[in-house]
């Protein structure tokens, strides 16, 4: 498991901590840096975002890479999972889906 430290100088009260797990392979530094960079963007969409867990899995299927993102927000956990031919594509799709999910979740909470 890889753990990252929050980036210094961020303006939020609590920076999101990103935990990265690689299953069935060893993730290189370039992939870990890409995951940290893309997942950190999620924080902009929700002020109270807690920690994020990213699981990278190598599958035996034609679409052989899976990215699962779990974000802890107050009161619940939001989970998004995407498969693709490579980790970069799966990660981009998962982050975009998580942004939409957080936005919908936020709108639903504030509509009450």
N, C-alpha and C positions, 0 to 999 in steps of 0.2 A: 504494500500500500504506500502511496506517495502522499505526503501532506504538504500543503503550501502555506506560506505565511501571508497575511494581508499586505497589500502594497502600501508603503508609507505615503503620506500626503493625501490620502483619499478624504473627501469631505464628509462622508457619512459618519454617524456616531459609532457604528460597529461595522467593520468590514467583514465581508463574507469569507469564510474559510472554505477552501475547496479540497476535498479528499478524493484522491484518484486511486482506483483499483484496476489492475490489469489482470484479466483471467486468461489462462492458457497461453500467455506469451509475456515477454519482458518489453515494456514500453520504453522507447528511447527518449532522450531529453527533448528532442524537437517536438514529438507528439505531446509530451507532458506540458511543454510551454504553450503549445497551441490550445490544449484543453483549458489551461489556466486563463489564457487570454480571452477565449470565447465565452467561457462560463462566467467570468468576472463581469461581462456586459449585462448579465441577468440582473445584477444588483441595481442597475439604473431604473429598472421597471418597478421595483418594490422597495420602499424604505426599510421595512423591518425584515428583510430577508435574513434568515439565519445561515446555517451551514449548507453546503451543497456536497453531495456525494456523486461522483462520476465513476461508472463501471464500464470498462472497455473489455469486450469479449471477442475472441476469435472463434467464429463458427465454422462448421464443416459444410455449409451450404454455398450455392453460387453467390448469393448476396451474403458474403462471409464475415462482415464486421458489424458489431452491435455496440451502440452507445446507450447507456441508461443514465439519466440524470434525475436525482432526487433532491429537491430543494425543501428545506424545512422553513415554513413560514408560521407565524403565530397561530396555533390551533390546529395545524394540519401539515401533511407532507404531500407535495405535488411531485408526481412521477411521470416521466416521459421516456419512451424507448423508441429508438429508430435503428433500422438495419440498412446497410448500403454496401457497395463494392469496396469502399475504403473508409478508414476512420474519419478522414477529413469531411467527407460528404455526410456521413452519419452524424457527426458532431454538429455540423452546421444545421442540419434538419432538426436535430433534437433541441438545440439552443433556440432556434426560431419557434418551435412548438412550445417550448417552456415559456418564452416571452409572451406568447399568446395566452397560454394557460394562466400565467400570473396576472396578466392584464384583465382577463375575464373574472378571475377570482377576486381581484381588487374591486372591480366594478360591482360585482355581486354583493360584496361586503358593505360597500358604501351606499348601495341603493336601498339598503334596509333602513 
